[in-house]
Amino acid sequence: MTALVLALLAGAVVGLALGGLGGGGSMLAVPALIYLLGFTPAHAGTASLIIVAVTSLTGLLAHARTGRVRWRTGTLFAAAGLPLAAATGALSAHLPAALLTLAFAALAAFAAWRMLASARKPKDAARRRPDAAPADRPADSGSGRSAAAGAGLGAVTGLLGVGGGFLAVPALVSVLAFTMAEAVGTSLLVISANSLAALVPRLGATGSLDWAVIAPFTAAAVLGAWDGKRLADRFSGRTLQIAFAAALMAVAALMLVDALT
C-alpha cells in the first residue's frame, strides 16, 4: 500500500477522533506517522502538531456553528498552557527517540484509562450547568484546578506533539461542569492554541518534513473532522469514548514493545 493511501486512511481516522471526541487525534497520528509512514518520533511529533492544529481549527468551526464552544473559558484554559507548550516543544528535539516513544506509550495508556473512567461516570454529572460551581468546593478551587490542568496540557502538547484533548475534555467536564458537547467543542479551541504554540519552536529544530505525506494526511483529517462531528451527534459520548479507549490501549501496547526492544 502506497504512502499516499496510508496517509489518507490514517488522516481520516484522526479527523474522526478529533471531530467526534474533541481530542485524541494526535494519539493516533503520531504512531501512524512512525509505524505506517516511516517518520522518526521527533518528525512525527512535529508533523502531528501541524495536522492536529489545522484539523482542530476546522472542527472548531463546525462546533461553533452549533453553539458548543465556550470561548472565554476555553481561551483562559489554553492561555495557562501556552508558555509550557513552547518551552517543552523546544526541549523535545534534544531527547532520545526511545525515551519519547516510551513516554508516548505511557501517555496513551493513561489517556485510555481516563476515557474509560469518564465513560463510567453517571450521565447526570455531565449535565450540570456549565457556569455552576460544584457545591462541595469553592468556586476559586475550580479556577485553580483548571489553570493547573491547562498548564499540564501545554507541557504534554509541546513535549510529545499531542493536542491534549483527551485531558482537556475530562477536565472541562469534571472541573468546570461543562456538558460533554460543550467540552468537546471547547477542547478544540484549546488544542488549536496549544498545538500552534508548540509547533513554532519545533519547526526549526527537527529539520525538513515530508510534505508529500503531511499534506494529504491533513486534508483527509480535515474532511474526517466534519464526519466526526456528525458521529458525535448520532452516538452517545460514552460509546465513542469506550471505542477510542480500546484503540488507545492497542497503540500503547505496540509502542511499549517497540520502546523496550
C-alpha positions as CSV (number, residue, x, y, z in Angstrom):
1,M,0.0,0.0,0.0
2,T,1.5,3.4,-1.0
3,A,2.3,6.1,1.4
4,L,-0.4,8.3,-0.1
5,V,-3.1,5.8,0.6
6,L,-1.9,5.2,4.1
7,A,-1.7,8.9,4.8
8,L,-5.3,9.4,3.5
9,L,-6.6,6.5,5.6
10,A,-4.8,7.5,8.8
11,G,-5.8,11.1,8.3
12,A,-9.5,10.2,8.0
13,V,-9.3,8.2,11.3
14,V,-7.5,11.1,13.1
15,G,-10.1,13.6,11.9
16,L,-13.0,11.3,13.1
17,A,-11.4,11.2,16.5
18,L,-10.9,15.0,16.7
19,G,-14.3,15.9,15.4
20,G,-16.2,13.3,17.4
21,L,-14.4,13.4,20.7
22,G,-12.7,16.8,20.8
23,G,-9.3,15.2,21.1
24,G,-7.3,12.1,20.8
25,G,-6.4,12.5,17.1
26,S,-2.8,13.1,17.8
27,M,-2.6,9.9,19.9
28,L,-3.3,8.1,16.7
29,A,-1.5,10.5,14.3
30,V,2.0,10.0,16.0
31,P,2.1,6.2,15.9
32,A,0.6,6.2,12.3
33,L,3.3,8.5,11.2
34,I,6.0,6.4,12.8
35,Y,4.9,2.9,12.1
36,L,3.0,3.3,8.8
37,L,4.8,6.2,7.2
38,G,8.4,5.8,8.5
39,F,8.7,9.1,10.4
40,T,11.2,9.4,13.3
41,P,9.5,10.2,16.7
42,A,10.7,13.8,16.5
43,H,9.5,14.4,13.0
44,A,6.2,12.6,13.8
45,G,5.6,14.9,16.7
46,T,6.1,18.0,14.6
47,A,4.0,16.7,11.7
48,S,1.3,15.7,14.2
49,L,1.1,19.2,15.5
50,I,0.6,20.6,12.0
51,I,-2.1,18.0,11.3
52,V,-3.8,18.5,14.6
53,A,-3.7,22.3,14.5
54,V,-5.3,22.5,11.1
55,T,-7.9,19.8,11.8
56,S,-8.8,21.2,15.2
57,L,-9.4,24.6,13.7
58,T,-11.8,23.0,11.2
59,G,-13.6,21.0,13.8
60,L,-13.8,24.2,16.0
61,L,-15.7,26.0,13.3
62,A,-18.2,23.1,13.0
63,H,-18.9,23.0,16.7
64,A,-19.0,26.8,17.0
65,R,-21.8,26.9,14.5
66,T,-24.0,24.9,16.8
67,G,-23.0,27.0,19.9
68,R,-20.9,24.3,21.5
69,V,-17.8,26.4,22.2
70,R,-17.4,28.5,25.4
71,W,-14.9,31.0,24.1
72,R,-13.9,32.9,27.2
73,T,-13.3,29.8,29.4
74,G,-11.5,28.0,26.6
75,T,-9.2,30.9,26.0
76,L,-8.3,31.2,29.6
77,F,-7.7,27.4,29.8
78,A,-5.5,27.5,26.8
79,A,-3.5,30.5,27.9
80,A,-2.3,28.7,31.0
81,G,-0.6,26.1,28.8
82,L,0.9,28.2,26.1
83,P,4.3,29.1,27.8
84,L,4.9,25.4,28.7
85,A,3.9,24.2,25.3
86,A,6.5,26.5,23.6
87,A,9.2,25.5,26.2
88,T,8.7,21.7,26.0
89,G,8.4,21.9,22.2
90,A,11.9,23.2,22.1
91,L,13.1,20.6,24.6
92,S,11.7,17.6,22.7
93,A,14.1,18.0,19.8
94,H,17.0,17.1,22.2
95,L,15.5,14.0,23.8
96,P,16.3,10.4,22.6
97,A,13.8,8.7,20.3
98,A,13.4,5.7,22.6
99,L,12.5,8.0,25.6
100,L,9.9,9.8,23.5
101,T,8.4,6.5,22.4
102,L,8.2,5.2,25.9
103,A,6.7,8.4,27.2
104,F,4.1,8.4,24.5
105,A,3.2,4.7,25.2
106,A,2.6,5.6,28.9
107,L,0.5,8.7,27.9
108,A,-1.6,6.6,25.5
109,A,-2.4,4.1,28.3
110,F,-3.2,6.9,30.7
111,A,-5.5,8.5,28.1
112,A,-7.3,5.2,27.6
113,W,-7.8,4.9,31.4
114,R,-9.2,8.5,31.6
115,M,-11.5,7.8,28.7
116,L,-12.9,4.7,30.4
117,A,-13.2,6.4,33.8
118,S,-15.1,9.3,32.2
119,A,-17.4,6.9,30.3
120,R,-18.3,5.1,33.6
121,K,-19.5,8.3,35.3
122,P,-23.2,8.9,35.7
123,K,-24.7,10.9,32.9
124,D,-26.1,13.5,35.3
125,A,-22.6,14.6,36.1
126,A,-22.1,15.9,32.6
127,R,-25.5,17.7,32.5
128,R,-24.9,20.3,35.2
129,R,-25.0,24.0,34.2
130,P,-21.6,24.9,32.8
131,D,-21.5,28.1,34.8
132,A,-22.5,26.5,38.1
133,A,-19.7,25.8,40.6
134,P,-19.8,22.4,42.3
135,A,-21.5,22.6,45.6
136,D,-18.8,20.7,47.5
137,R,-15.9,23.1,46.8
138,P,-15.3,26.9,46.5
139,A,-15.5,28.5,43.1
140,D,-11.8,29.5,43.1
141,S,-10.8,25.9,43.6
142,G,-12.2,25.1,40.2
143,S,-10.3,28.0,38.6
144,G,-7.1,26.9,40.2
145,R,-7.5,23.3,39.1
146,S,-8.5,24.5,35.6
147,A,-5.3,26.6,35.3
148,A,-3.2,23.6,36.6
149,A,-4.8,21.3,34.0
150,G,-4.2,23.8,31.3
151,A,-0.6,24.2,32.2
152,G,-0.1,20.4,32.3
153,L,-1.8,20.1,29.0
154,G,0.5,22.6,27.4
155,A,3.6,20.8,28.7
156,V,2.4,17.5,27.2
157,T,1.5,19.1,23.9
158,G,4.9,20.5,23.4
159,L,6.9,17.5,24.6
160,L,5.1,14.7,22.7
161,G,3.4,16.5,19.9
162,V,-0.1,15.7,21.1
163,G,-3.1,18.1,21.1
164,G,-4.1,17.0,24.6
165,G,-7.9,16.9,24.1
166,F,-8.0,13.6,25.9
167,L,-7.0,15.6,29.0
168,A,-8.9,18.8,28.2
169,V,-12.3,17.1,27.8
170,P,-12.4,15.3,31.2
171,A,-11.0,18.5,32.9
172,L,-13.7,20.7,31.3
173,V,-16.4,18.2,32.3
174,S,-15.3,17.4,35.9
175,V,-13.7,20.7,36.9
176,L,-15.9,23.3,35.2
177,A,-19.1,21.2,34.9
178,F,-19.4,21.6,31.1
179,T,-21.7,19.3,29.2
180,M,-20.0,16.7,27.1
181,A,-21.0,18.5,23.9
182,E,-19.5,21.8,25.2
183,A,-16.4,20.1,26.4
184,V,-15.8,18.6,23.0
185,G,-16.2,21.9,21.2
186,T,-14.2,24.0,23.7
187,S,-11.4,21.5,23.8
188,L,-10.8,22.1,20.1
189,L,-10.1,25.7,20.8
190,V,-7.6,24.6,23.5
191,I,-5.9,22.1,21.2
192,S,-5.6,24.6,18.4
193,A,-3.9,27.2,20.6
194,N,-1.5,24.7,22.3
195,S,-0.6,22.9,19.0
196,L,0.4,26.2,17.3
197,A,2.4,27.3,20.4
198,A,4.3,24.0,20.5
199,L,4.8,23.9,16.7
200,V,6.8,27.2,16.4
201,P,9.9,26.1,18.3
202,R,9.9,22.7,16.6
203,L,9.9,23.8,13.0
204,G,13.5,25.0,13.0
205,A,14.8,22.2,15.2
206,T,13.5,19.0,13.6
207,G,14.8,19.6,10.0
208,S,12.8,19.1,6.7
209,L,9.4,17.5,6.7
210,D,7.8,15.2,4.1
211,W,5.0,17.4,2.9
212,A,4.0,14.9,0.3
213,V,2.7,12.8,3.2
214,I,1.7,15.6,5.6
215,A,-0.5,17.5,3.1
216,P,-2.8,14.5,2.1
217,F,-2.8,13.3,5.7
218,T,-4.0,16.8,6.9
219,A,-6.6,17.1,4.1
220,A,-8.1,13.7,5.0
221,A,-8.2,14.6,8.6
222,V,-10.0,17.9,7.9
223,L,-12.7,16.0,6.0
224,G,-12.9,13.4,8.7
225,A,-13.4,16.1,11.4
226,W,-16.7,17.1,9.8
227,D,-17.8,13.4,9.8
228,G,-16.6,13.1,13.4
229,K,-18.9,16.0,14.4
230,R,-21.8,14.1,12.8
231,L,-20.8,11.0,14.6
232,A,-20.9,12.9,17.9
233,D,-24.5,14.0,17.0
234,R,-25.5,10.4,16.3
235,F,-23.8,8.3,19.0
236,S,-23.5,8.9,22.7
237,G,-20.3,10.3,24.1
238,R,-19.9,7.1,26.3
239,T,-20.0,4.8,23.2
240,L,-17.4,6.9,21.4
241,Q,-15.1,7.1,24.5
242,I,-15.1,3.3,25.0
243,A,-14.3,2.6,21.4
244,F,-11.5,5.1,21.3
245,A,-10.1,3.9,24.7
246,A,-9.8,0.4,23.2
247,A,-7.8,1.8,20.2
248,L,-5.5,3.7,22.6
249,M,-4.7,0.6,24.6
250,A,-3.6,-1.2,21.4
251,V,-1.4,1.8,20.5
252,A,0.1,1.9,24.0
253,A,1.0,-1.8,23.9
254,L,2.6,-1.5,20.4
255,M,4.7,1.5,21.3
256,L,5.7,0.0,24.7
257,V,7.0,-3.2,23.0
258,D,8.9,-1.0,20.4
259,A,10.5,1.1,23.1
260,L,11.7,-1.9,25.1
261,T,13.0,-4.0,22.3
